Amino acid sequence: MELRGKTALVTGGSDGIGRHICLKLAQAGCNVAVLGRDPARVEGVAAECLAGGAAQAQGFVCDMRDRVAIENTATAIRANLPPLDIVINNAGIWHKTGPLDTIATQMIEDTVAINLTGAIHLTRSVLPDLRKQPEAAILNVVSKSGVLAEEGQSVYAATKHGMRGFTDVLKIDEAQNGVRVAGLYQSGTNTGMFAKAGQDVPNQIFTEPDDLADVVVFMLSRPAKLWMHDVRVEL
């Protein structure tokens, strides 16, 4: 796919991996819709995208736990940016590891909503737009927890295994509609995700988000006859 001139939507785009993906797509000449919960941060990343090469970039405040907000955001993107070509489902949160009965009820609800059902609702809202484009792509940033089972990650792993199944079935369902679907299964990344959950981990040994964003751009920019369905990034 030739990225220049394409319009890309990135969830969780105001921070961490998502911010770096937005900036790399801007450098490649994409228009960028930056989704996140913090108004100042989404606008800040959109400004960085404009300074970094995007012809158009805009921040959209969207809580991925709120289905109505997701639908309203999809409508706003249609009204304010060129038609969507690329959707990157990246938004995600982490719960502190431990036995299931130590994970707070609200944390369970938030993890499932942000990591899984929010991505499903967003994709459902914009899928008709993608099908209208001559070439379109959905890339789900999933995590290696969608492939492996690791101690203390019961809810997080459930959402990521769900995203893997969602990705695999969507790939089949959209094969005849011109929408290509891929999953990225990355290992630990040097972001603030763990700290936000109150967990102290050695972030410095993990993959840098800027490097992971390079992988995303590489996956999306392959020639028309080549598509990378699933990519695993290991330390």
N, C-alpha and C positions, 0 to 999 in steps of 0.2 A: 504494500500500500504506500502510495506517495502521501506523506503526511502534510506537506505544505498546503494550506488552505482548508484542511479538514477541521471539523469542530469536535472537540473532545470534552466530555463531562467526567470529572474526577470527584468521587465522594471521599470524604475525609481529606480534602485537598488543602486545608488550612495549616497542616502540621505534619511532621514526620515524613513517612514515605510519600504520602499524597502530595505534599508541598513540592518535593523534589520531582515527582512525576509531572506535576503542572509546569514547573520551570523547564524541564527537559522537552516537553511537548511544545512549549512556547518557542524554545530555541530551534525546534524543527519546523516552525512556521504554522503550528496549529492555532486555531481560535480555542480558548479555554473557558469552560464553566467550572468555577471552583466552588465546591459545596462543603459546608462546615457549619458548626453551631455558633461560632463566635463571629459577630459582624465585623469587628475590627480586623481580625486575622484573615477572614476570607477576602476582604477588600485589600488588605496588604499583599496577599499572594497574587491577587488579580493585577495589582499595580506592578509587582515584580515581573509578572508574565508579559505585560505590555512593554516594560523596559527591556525585557529579554528577547523580544522578537515576535510576540503574538500580535497579529493585526487587530484582534478583538479579544478581550478577556473581561470577565465579570464574575464577581462573587455573589453567591446565593446562600442565604442563611436557611439551613434545612436540618431539622432534627430527624435522624433516620429511624427514630422510634415512633414517629407520628405519620401514619399513612396519608392523612389529608394534607399535611405539610409537604410530603413527597409529591403528591399529585399536583399541588399548587406550584411547586418548584419546577416540575416538568413543563407546566403551562407557561411559567415565566421565562424559562430558557427558550422555548419556541418563539416567544414574543420579542426577545432581546438579542438573540444570536442567530447566525446562519444555521440551517438544518444540521442536526446531530449526525455524525458519522461514527463516533467512537464513544463507548461507555466503559469506564474503569471503576468497577466496584472495589473500592479500597478501604472504606471506613471500617474500623474495628476497634474493640476494646478488649482488655485483658482482665480476668479476675485473678486475685491472689491464689496461688496453688494451695490445695488442701483437700481433705475429704469433702464429699458433696454436702454433708450437713453442716459444714463450716462456712459455706458460701451463702451470703445474705440473699433473701428472697428478691429484693429489688435488683441486686447485682445479677442474679439469674435472668430476670426479666429483661434487663438492659442488654446483657450480653447476647441473648437470643435475638432481640429486636434489631440491635445495631449490626451484629455480625452476619445475620442470616435473613430474617424476614424483611428488614429494610431494603436489602439488596434485591430481594425478590420483587417487592412492590415497586421499587424504582425501575427495574428492568422491564416489568410489565407495563409501566406507564409510558416508557419511551420506545418500546419495541416496534410499534407501528411506524414511528419516525425513521428508525434505522432501516426498516424493510424498503423504504422508498428510495434509499440511496443506492447508487451503482455499486459501491462497495462499503461495507460497514463491519464493525468489530465490537465485540464485548470481551473485555479482559477482566477476569476476576482474580484479585490478589488474595489468595486463600491462606497460605501458611502450610508448613510441613505438618502441622497438627491436623490437616485434612487427610493426611496419608498415614501418619503414625499415631499410636496411642502412648501417651506419656503420663506418668504419675501426677495426680493432683489437678489434672486439666479436664475434668469430666464435662463441665458445661462448655468451656471454650472449645474442646475437641468435638463435642456434639455439633456446635455451630459450624465448625470448619469441615467436618465430614459432610454436613448438610450442604455446604457450599460446593463441595466436590461433586456430590450427586447432582445438585442443581446445574452446575457447569456441564457435566457429562450429558445430561438429558437435553439441556438447551442446545448443545452442539448438534445433537441429532435432529431435534425439532426444527432448527433453523437452517439446516443444511441446504434446503431447496429455496430458501428465501434470500440468499445473498448476504446473510449475516454470519460472520465467522465468530467462533467462541473459543476462548482459551482460558486455562487456569495457570496461575503462577504459584508455586509451592515453595516459599522461601523459608530459610531457617531464621534464627533470631536476628533482629535488626537493631541497630544502634539508634533508637528513638526513645521518647519519654513514655512509651506505652506502659512499661512495667512500673515505673515510678508513680504514674497516676493511680495505679492500683495498690500502691503501698508496698511494692515488692522490690527488694534490693537485689539486683542481678548485675553481673560484670558486663555491662553494655559494650565496653571498649573492645571486647573480643568478637563482637557480632559484625555482620555485614553492614557496610555503610549505606544509608538510604539513597545517597546520590548514585552509588554503583548499581543498586537495585533498580533505580529509575532508568539507568542506561539499558538494563535488560528489558524493561517494558517497552522502551522506544525501539529496541532491536526487534522484539517480537512483532510489534505492529508494522514495522517498515519493511518486512520481507516482500519479495516479488509476488505477483498475483498467483503464480503457480506453486507457491511454497507457503505453508502455514504451520506454525509451531503450536500444536494443540495443548501440550502440557510441558511446562518447564519447571524443573526442581533446582533450586539454588542452595547449595550446601556450603558450610564454612570450610 
